[in-house]
């Protein structure tokens, strides 16, 4: 007798696939955090890394720092460097120490991503809970659909 795949099994597979994708996103956040703490090798790399860790686009950071997007692009690609006053302002907008932007890990200054990391961990925990609920709801939904199909078949096959 051939093995049949039920709707419940299909639902469980879909829920597991969704959970796996979310786990990969959580792992990427952790990887980005570790990367930020060890810092990029250049001033431009650290500016870009801090911007990404804050969840800002280049356009958002440029607007908040009061600079042209092209200027920020030049800084992040190490084609030019910000003057001291702009570096100080960038550090403030990005919530990192100016010395970390200048020297990275070699400066002995670690970026201060603390509160955002706590928020990220809290959100990751909530996402995990939502994934589990979604998986459970998907399973229950497919079980109910299977039961409805079974009952409809029984009704249709019942003698009149």
N, CA, C and O of each residue as an XYZ file, in Angstrom:
640
protein
N       0.838     -1.178      0.000
C       0.000      0.000      0.000
C       0.886      1.245      0.000
O       1.818      1.333      0.799
N       0.613      2.201     -0.875
C       1.435      3.413     -0.987
C       1.172      4.337      0.195
O       0.050      4.456      0.688
N       2.228      4.975      0.621
C       2.109      5.886      1.764
C       1.558      7.224      1.275
O       2.081      7.808      0.325
N       0.505      7.703      1.925
C      -0.106      8.977      1.552
C       0.387     10.078      2.471
O       0.536      9.875      3.676
N       0.636     11.232      1.902
C       1.005     12.402      2.693
C      -0.279     13.145      3.021
O      -1.022     13.544      2.124
N      -0.533     13.326      4.293
C      -1.758     14.007      4.706
C      -1.542     15.507      4.716
O      -0.412     15.995      4.689
N      -2.653     16.227      4.757
C      -2.566     17.684      4.840
C      -1.864     18.110      6.118
O      -1.166     19.124      6.137
N      -2.043     17.349      7.177
C      -1.386     17.664      8.451
C       0.121     17.585      8.297
O       0.845     18.451      8.786
N       0.599     16.539      7.614
C       2.042     16.397      7.408
C       2.580     17.537      6.557
O       3.662     18.058      6.826
N       1.828     17.929      5.528
C       2.236     19.045      4.675
C       2.298     20.326      5.501
O       3.232     21.115      5.355
N       1.313     20.536      6.365
C       1.288     21.723      7.227
C       2.469     21.758      8.173
O       3.070     22.810      8.390
N       2.801     20.607      8.737
C       3.942     20.538      9.655
C       5.233     20.856      8.915
O       6.101     21.550      9.446
N       5.366     20.352      7.686
C       6.570     20.621      6.895
C       6.684     22.112      6.588
O       7.770     22.685      6.681
N       5.575     22.736      6.226
C       5.589     24.167      5.916
C       5.950     24.978      7.154
O       6.716     25.938      7.067
N       5.404     24.598      8.302
C       5.703     25.311      9.546
C       7.172     25.153      9.923
O       7.804     26.109     10.373
N       7.718     23.949      9.743
C       9.137     23.726     10.054
C      10.026     24.542      9.132
O      11.049     25.070      9.567
N       9.646     24.652      7.858
C      10.421     25.433      6.896
C      10.422     26.908      7.299
O      11.458     27.569      7.229
N       9.268     27.425      7.721
C       9.168     28.806      8.180
C      10.031     29.019      9.416
O      10.722     30.033      9.524
N       9.997     28.080     10.338
C      10.801     28.182     11.559
C      12.285     28.170     11.226
O      13.068     28.889     11.847
N      12.671     27.366     10.258
C      14.084     27.279      9.864
C      14.562     28.611      9.288
O      15.673     29.052      9.582
N      13.722     29.254      8.463
C      14.080     30.553      7.891
C      14.271     31.590      8.994
O      15.228     32.364      8.957
N      13.372     31.610      9.972
C      13.472     32.572     11.072
C      14.723     32.316     11.901
O      15.363     33.259     12.364
N      15.076     31.047     12.092
C      16.284     30.706     12.842
C      17.516     31.219     12.110
O      18.458     31.695     12.742
N      17.518     31.127     10.776
C      18.643     31.643      9.993
C      18.765     33.152     10.163
O      19.875     33.676     10.258
N      17.621     33.863     10.202
C      17.662     35.316     10.391
C      18.231     35.657     11.762
O      19.031     36.584     11.887
N      17.824     34.915     12.793
C      18.345     35.141     14.139
C      19.845     34.894     14.173
O      20.582     35.634     14.823
N      20.301     33.859     13.478
C      21.738     33.557     13.426
C      22.491     34.672     12.722
O      23.611     35.001     13.113
N      21.891     35.268     11.678
C      22.546     36.371     10.970
C      22.683     37.581     11.881
O      23.710     38.259     11.857
N      21.666     37.861     12.680
C      21.744     38.976     13.627
C      22.881     38.743     14.604
O      23.654     39.658     14.890
N      22.990     37.524     15.119
C      24.072     37.204     16.052
C      25.430     37.339     15.376
O      26.383     37.827     15.985
N      25.523     36.910     14.122
C      26.778     37.013     13.373
C      27.151     38.474     13.149
O      28.308     38.857     13.316
N      26.155     39.296     12.766
C      26.414     40.722     12.561
C      26.857     41.391     13.852
O      27.725     42.263     13.838
N      26.262     40.983     14.970
C      26.636     41.541     16.267
C      28.078     41.204     16.595
O      28.838     42.068     17.031
N      28.456     39.954     16.388
C      29.838     39.548     16.651
C      30.797     40.311     15.754
O      31.876     40.718     16.185
N      30.400     40.500     14.506
C      31.225     41.241     13.561
C      31.395     42.687     14.031
O      32.484     43.253     13.934
N      30.329     43.270     14.532
C      30.395     44.652     14.998
C      31.320     44.795     16.193
O      32.051     45.780     16.304
N      31.291     43.828     17.076
C      32.116     43.921     18.276
C      33.599     43.762     17.970
O      34.441     44.281     18.705
N      33.925     43.060     16.906
C      35.336     42.936     16.532
C      35.735     44.056     15.587
O      36.924     44.279     15.357
N      34.775     44.750     15.046
C      34.917     45.934     14.203
C      35.453     45.656     12.817
O      36.137     44.663     12.568
N      35.114     46.583     11.912
C      35.639     46.522     10.555
C      37.080     46.995     10.542
O      37.514     47.688     11.462
N      37.821     46.632      9.516
C      39.240     46.953      9.476
C      39.551     48.418      9.173
O      40.651     48.885      9.468
N      38.612     49.139      8.597
C      38.875     50.532      8.227
C      37.838     51.449      8.860
O      36.802     51.002      9.353
N      38.141     52.738      8.833
C      37.189     53.728      9.341
C      35.868     53.604      8.584
O      34.800     53.565      9.195
N      35.943     53.543      7.262
C      34.730     53.415      6.455
C      33.957     52.146      6.772
O      32.728     52.156      6.831
N      34.686     51.050      6.976
C      34.042     49.789      7.323
C      33.334     49.866      8.659
O      32.248     49.310      8.827
N      33.954     50.563      9.621
C      33.324     50.702     10.944
C      32.106     51.615     10.883
O      31.116     51.374     11.574
N      32.169     52.665     10.060
C      31.002     53.545      9.899
C      29.839     52.736      9.328
O      28.718     52.798      9.833
N      30.120     51.979      8.271
C      29.074     51.171      7.639
C      28.527     50.123      8.605
O      27.316     49.914      8.681
N      29.413     49.473      9.333
C      29.010     48.436     10.278
C      28.122     49.012     11.379
O      27.092     48.428     11.718
N      28.519     50.151     11.934
C      27.721     50.786     12.988
C      26.360     51.213     12.443
O      25.343     51.081     13.123
N      26.349     51.726     11.212
C      25.087     52.136     10.589
C      24.163     50.932     10.437
O      22.978     51.007     10.764
N      24.709     49.821      9.941
C      23.900     48.617      9.753
C      23.411     48.058     11.086
O      22.278     47.586     11.183
N      24.256     48.110     12.110
C      23.848     47.608     13.424
C      22.730     48.460     14.020
O      21.930     47.966     14.814
N      22.673     49.714     13.649
C      21.592     50.589     14.108
C      20.348     50.440     13.247
O      19.302     51.015     13.548
N      20.466     49.665     12.176
C      19.310     49.452     11.304
C      18.993     50.653     10.437
O      17.845     50.847     10.037
N      19.999     51.460     10.145
C      19.792     52.655      9.335
C      20.254     52.415      7.906
O      21.253     51.736      7.671
N      19.522     52.976      6.964
C      19.996     52.958      5.582
C      21.020     54.079      5.448
O      21.121     54.949      6.314
N      21.771     54.048      4.365
C      22.756     55.107      4.133
C      22.047     56.458      4.028
O      22.538     57.461      4.547
N      20.902     56.485      3.361
C      20.150     57.736      3.206
C      19.679     58.268      4.565
O      19.728     59.474      4.810
N      19.228     57.377      5.442
C      18.768     57.807      6.770
C      19.915     58.400      7.581
O      19.759     59.445      8.211
N      21.072     57.728      7.565
C      22.217     58.241      8.318
C      22.673     59.575      7.753
O      22.971     60.497      8.512
N      22.733     59.691      6.436
C      23.153     60.946      5.816
C      22.220     62.081      6.230
O      22.678     63.175      6.562
N      20.924     61.823      6.209
C      19.954     62.853      6.590
C      20.125     63.240      8.056
O      20.137     64.426      8.386
N      20.258     62.241      8.944
C      20.408     62.527     10.374
C      21.713     63.251     10.683
O      21.779     64.066     11.602
N      22.755     62.944      9.904
C      24.057     63.574     10.145
C      24.184     64.906      9.406
O      25.149     65.641      9.614
N      23.222     65.216      8.553
C      23.257     66.479      7.823
C      24.340     66.515      6.754
O      24.969     67.550      6.534
N      24.554     65.389      6.094
C      25.564     65.316      5.040
C      24.933     64.743      3.782
O      23.841     64.177      3.823
N      25.628     64.895      2.673
C      25.143     64.329      1.423
C      25.336     62.815      1.427
O      26.288     62.300      2.014
N      24.437     62.123      0.775
C      24.537     60.671      0.659
C      25.847     60.287     -0.032
O      26.489     59.303      0.337
N      26.231     61.073     -1.033
C      27.484     60.816     -1.754
C      28.682     60.927     -0.807
O      29.624     60.141     -0.896
N      28.638     61.904      0.094
C      29.724     62.080      1.065
C      29.824     60.860      1.967
O      30.916     60.343      2.202
N      28.680     60.398      2.473
C      28.673     59.203      3.317
C      29.210     58.006      2.541
O      29.986     57.213      3.074
N      28.803     57.879      1.301
C      29.297     56.792      0.456
C      30.814     56.839      0.312
O      31.479     55.804      0.346
N      31.356     58.039      0.153
C      32.815     58.196      0.055
C      33.499     57.802      1.362
O      34.569     57.194      1.346
N      32.882     58.146      2.492
C      33.469     57.784      3.789
C      33.433     56.272      3.980
O      34.427     55.666      4.378
N      32.276     55.664      3.692
C      32.126     54.220      3.906
C      33.013     53.401      2.969
O      33.421     52.292      3.313
N      33.309     53.939      1.801
C      34.172     53.214      0.857
C      35.636     53.631      1.000
O      36.484     53.212      0.213
N      35.927     54.453      2.002
C      37.292     54.907      2.301
C      37.922     55.728      1.180
O      39.145     55.757      1.041
N      37.089     56.397      0.379
C      37.630     57.307     -0.632
C      37.999     58.643     -0.003
O      38.843     59.376     -0.519
N      37.350     58.951      1.126
C      37.692     60.151      1.894
C      37.342     59.889      3.352
O      36.707     58.885      3.673
N      37.758     60.794      4.233
C      37.489     60.634      5.665
C      36.797     61.882      6.202
O      37.043     62.986      5.717
N      35.940     61.711      7.193
C      35.253     62.873      7.767
C      36.207     63.724      8.602
O      37.169     63.222      9.183
N      35.917     65.019      8.646
C      36.661     65.907      9.547
C      36.252     65.567     10.974
O      35.269     64.862     11.201
N      37.012     66.074     11.922
C      36.801     65.742     13.340
C      35.381     66.061     13.798
O      34.767     65.259     14.502
N      34.850     67.227     13.408
C      33.504     67.596     13.859
C      32.438     66.663     13.283
O      31.469     66.333     13.967
N      32.610     66.241     12.035
C      31.652     65.319     11.415
C      31.786     63.916     12.015
O      30.794     63.206     12.175
N      33.020     63.526     12.345
C      33.244     62.228     12.981
C      32.542     62.178     14.338
O      31.914     61.179     14.689
N      32.660     63.272     15.095
C      32.003     63.367     16.403
C      30.485     63.268     16.239
O      29.811     62.583     17.008
N      29.960     63.961     15.229
C      28.520     63.931     14.991
C      28.076     62.525     14.570
O      27.053     62.031     15.045
N      28.838     61.882     13.685
C      28.517     60.512     13.266
C      28.484     59.573     14.460
O      27.572     58.757     14.601
N      29.492     59.698     15.320
C      29.564     58.845     16.509
C      28.313     59.031     17.366
O      27.762     58.062     17.888
N      27.874     60.268     17.507
C      26.668     60.544     18.285
C      25.427     59.926     17.665
O      24.624     59.300     18.357
N      25.272     60.102     16.359
C      24.109     59.551     15.658
C      24.111     58.022     15.725
O      23.060     57.397     15.861
N      25.307     57.428     15.627
C      25.427     55.966     15.626
C      25.542     55.374     17.030
O      25.557     54.153     17.191
N      25.624     56.238     18.044
C      25.761     55.808     19.447
C      26.987     54.925     19.667
O      26.911     53.894     20.335
N      28.114     55.343     19.097
C      29.391     54.664     19.325
C      30.413     55.711     19.761
O      30.196     56.910     19.587
N      31.518     55.255     20.322
C      32.582     56.166     20.728
C      33.359     56.625     19.490
O      33.655     55.807     18.619
N      33.693     57.909     19.395
C      34.498     58.380     18.265
C      35.825     57.619     18.149
O      36.300     57.363     17.042
N      36.418     57.260     19.284
C      37.685     56.526     19.261
C      37.507     55.138     18.643
O      38.424     54.625     18.002
N      36.343     54.533     18.831
C      36.108     53.238     18.200
C      36.028     53.403     16.686
O      36.571     52.589     15.940
N      35.346     54.464     16.229
C      35.287     54.699     14.790
C      36.690     54.878     14.223
O      37.003     54.366     13.148
N      37.529     55.607     14.949
C      38.890     55.866     14.469
C      39.780     54.631     14.498
O      40.508     54.361     13.542
N      39.720     53.876     15.602
C      40.690     52.793     15.750
C      40.136     51.405     15.891
O      40.907     50.445     15.904
N      38.840     51.250     15.998
C      38.253     49.922     16.143
C      38.726     49.222     17.391
O      38.923     49.857     18.427
N      38.912     47.913     17.305
C      39.324     47.108     18.455
C      40.695     47.537     18.949
O      40.987     47.417     20.139
N      41.550     48.039     18.046
C      42.898     48.465     18.436
C      42.856     49.649     19.396
O      43.804     49.869     20.150
N      41.766     50.412     19.374
C      41.656     51.574     20.254
C      41.301     51.173     21.677
O      41.367     51.996     22.590
N      40.925     49.914     21.871
C      40.511     49.453     23.194
C      39.083     49.852     23.519
O      38.608     49.612     24.629
N      38.399     50.454     22.568
C      37.018     50.896     22.773
C      36.083     49.952     22.026
O      36.203     49.789     20.812
N      35.171     49.342     22.734
C      34.171     48.489     22.087
C      32.958     49.344     21.764
O      32.621     50.242     22.536
N      32.293     49.091     20.643
C      31.083     49.855     20.342
C      30.017     49.565     21.383
O      29.925     48.453     21.903
N      29.223     50.564     21.677
C      28.193     50.406     22.702
C      26.854     50.115     22.046
O      26.038     51.014     21.842
N      26.640     48.852     21.719
C      25.381     48.432     21.128
C      24.474     47.804     22.175
O      23.456     47.209     21.821
N      24.812     47.917     23.446
C      24.117     47.244     24.536
C      22.605     47.302     24.511
O      21.968     46.257     24.378
N      21.997     48.480     24.633
C      20.537     48.516     24.694
C      19.883     47.914     23.451
O      18.876     47.214     23.556
N      20.452     48.185     22.277
C      19.865     47.632     21.067
C      20.005     46.118     21.030
O      19.113     45.424     20.540
N      21.118     45.597     21.543
C      21.299     44.146     21.579
C      20.263     43.508     22.494
O      19.733     42.440     22.190
N      19.976     44.166     23.618
C      18.954     43.641     24.522
C      17.595     43.642     23.833
O      16.833     42.681     23.937
N      17.302     44.733     23.126
C      16.035     44.810     22.409
C      15.971     43.743     21.324
O      14.932     43.115     21.121
N      17.092     43.541     20.627
C      17.150     42.532     19.577
C      16.922     41.144     20.152
O      16.182     40.345     19.579
N      17.556     40.855     21.282
C      17.380     39.546     21.917
C      15.926     39.351     22.338
O      15.373     38.262     22.189
N      15.309     40.408     22.865
C      13.909     40.336     23.274
C      13.017     40.083     22.056
O      12.108     39.254     22.103
N      13.288     40.804     20.973
C      12.501     40.604     19.755
C      12.717     39.213     19.178
O      11.772     38.586     18.699
N      13.955     38.726     19.219
C      14.240     37.379     18.714
C      13.467     36.341     19.514
O      12.968     35.364     18.955
N      13.367     36.551     20.822
C      12.612     35.639     21.676
C      11.130     35.660     21.293
O      10.481     34.616     21.231
N      10.610     36.845     21.040
C       9.207     36.965     20.643
C       8.972     36.312     19.283
O       7.947     35.666     19.068
N       9.924     36.482     18.371
C       9.807     35.849     17.056
C       9.782     34.336     17.200
O       8.988     33.656     16.550
N      10.654     33.811     18.055
C      10.667     32.362     18.289
C       9.320     31.875     18.816
O       8.812     30.841     18.380
N       8.743     32.631     19.762
C       7.430     32.247     20.297
C       6.361     32.288     19.204
O       5.512     31.402     19.116
N       6.420     33.344     18.365
C       5.451     33.454     17.274
C       5.594     32.307     16.281
O       4.599     31.794     15.768
N       6.826     31.909     16.014
C       7.058     30.793     15.090
C       6.442     29.519     15.648
O       5.800     28.764     14.918
N       6.637     29.279     16.947
C       6.066     28.086     17.567
C       4.539     28.126     17.519
O       3.891     27.117     17.242
N       3.970     29.312     17.794
C       2.512     29.443     17.720
C       2.020     29.233     16.289
O       1.004     28.577     16.064
N       2.747     29.794     15.332
C       2.374     29.634     13.926
C       2.408     28.160     13.533
O       1.513     27.667     12.846
N       3.445     27.470     13.973
C       3.568     26.041     13.672
C       2.394     25.272     14.274
O       1.807     24.406     13.625
N       2.063     25.598     15.512
C       0.951     24.912     16.187
C      -0.376     25.212     15.487
O      -1.189     24.317     15.259
N      -0.580     26.505     15.147
C      -1.822     26.890     14.478
C      -1.926     26.232     13.103
O      -3.004     25.789     12.707
N      -0.816     26.166     12.377
C      -0.825     25.524     11.058
C      -1.206     24.059     11.182
O      -2.015     23.545     10.411
N      -0.614     23.402     12.157
C      -0.915     21.988     12.379
C      -2.391     21.806     12.702
O      -3.051     20.941     12.127
N      -2.912     22.616     13.615
C      -4.331     22.504     13.983
C      -5.241     22.811     12.804
O      -6.259     22.146     12.612
N      -4.882     23.809     12.019
C      -5.691     24.174     10.861
C      -5.761     23.026      9.861
O      -6.833     22.703      9.349
N      -4.617     22.415      9.588
C      -4.613     21.288      8.656
C      -5.360     20.088      9.223
O      -5.997     19.354      8.468
N      -5.298     19.872     10.535
C      -6.051     18.778     11.150
C      -7.547     19.020     11.011
O      -8.301     18.099     10.698
N      -7.979     20.259     11.245
C      -9.396     20.601     11.115
C      -9.835     20.441      9.661
O     -10.908     19.901      9.392
N      -9.004     20.911      8.718
C      -9.351     20.766      7.302
C      -9.460     19.294      6.909
O     -10.356     18.914      6.155
N      -8.561     18.481      7.412
C      -8.612     17.040      7.124
C      -9.882     16.419      7.682
O     -10.527     15.604      7.022
N     -10.234     16.804      8.888
C     -11.448     16.277      9.526
C     -12.687     16.718      8.749
O     -13.611     15.926      8.564
N     -12.716     17.963      8.297
C     -13.847     18.452      7.499
C     -13.951     17.656      6.200
O     -15.042     17.248      5.800
N     -12.815     17.440      5.547
C     -12.815     16.654      4.297
C     -13.331     15.245      4.543
O     -14.118     14.717      3.757
N     -12.885     14.637      5.639
C     -13.320     13.283      5.978
C     -14.833     13.254      6.200
O     -15.525     12.373      5.690
N     -15.337     14.219      6.962
C     -16.777     14.270      7.245
C     -17.585     14.524      5.978
O     -18.649     13.933      5.795
N     -17.090     15.398      5.101
C     -17.800     15.657      3.846
C     -17.866     14.393      2.994
O     -18.886     14.106      2.368
N     -16.773     13.649      2.979
C     -16.745     12.387      2.228
C     -17.756     11.406      2.809
O     -18.470     10.734      2.065
N     -17.820     11.321      4.144
C     -18.786     10.423      4.790
C     -20.212     10.826      4.458
O     -21.060      9.970      4.206
N     -20.478     12.130      4.455
C     -21.832     12.620      4.152
C     -22.193     12.295      2.710
O     -23.303     11.846      2.426
N     -21.245     12.526      1.797
C     -21.503     12.258      0.377
C     -21.699     10.769      0.110
O     -22.500     10.384     -0.743
N     -20.971      9.942      0.837
C     -21.048      8.490      0.630
C     -22.191      7.836      1.414
O     -22.481      6.657      1.208
N     -22.826      8.570      2.289
C     -23.899      8.002      3.117
C     -25.119      7.701      2.248
O     -25.464      8.465      1.347
N     -25.775      6.546      2.545
C     -26.991      6.212      1.780
C     -28.109      7.195      2.137
O     -28.218      7.673      3.266
N     -28.918      7.467      1.145
C     -30.023      8.407      1.355
C     -31.202      7.783      1.941
O     -32.207      8.457      2.172
